[in-house]
């Protein structure tokens, strides 16, 4: 499934990025690079979705399931160099 999730990638002084979500406070992960942080965020989101399902809690309304045929707008982080 595809979800629209606001994510914040915060650079860490020692290097790497911490990833959090204002919509899903349970989603916290990190990565040494943006690519790794994005991959880990995908895994963390899957775990949070499973947690909500196990608890019988609905996901926040702002975490909308996007049909695969829908067009999706994205601000994408790209690491160059």
Beta strands, then each sheet from edge to edge (+ up, - down):
strand 1: 2-3
strand 2: 8-11
strand 3: 17-20
strand 4: 28-31
strand 5: 65-66
sheet 1: 1+ 5-
sheet 2: 2+ 3- 4+
end
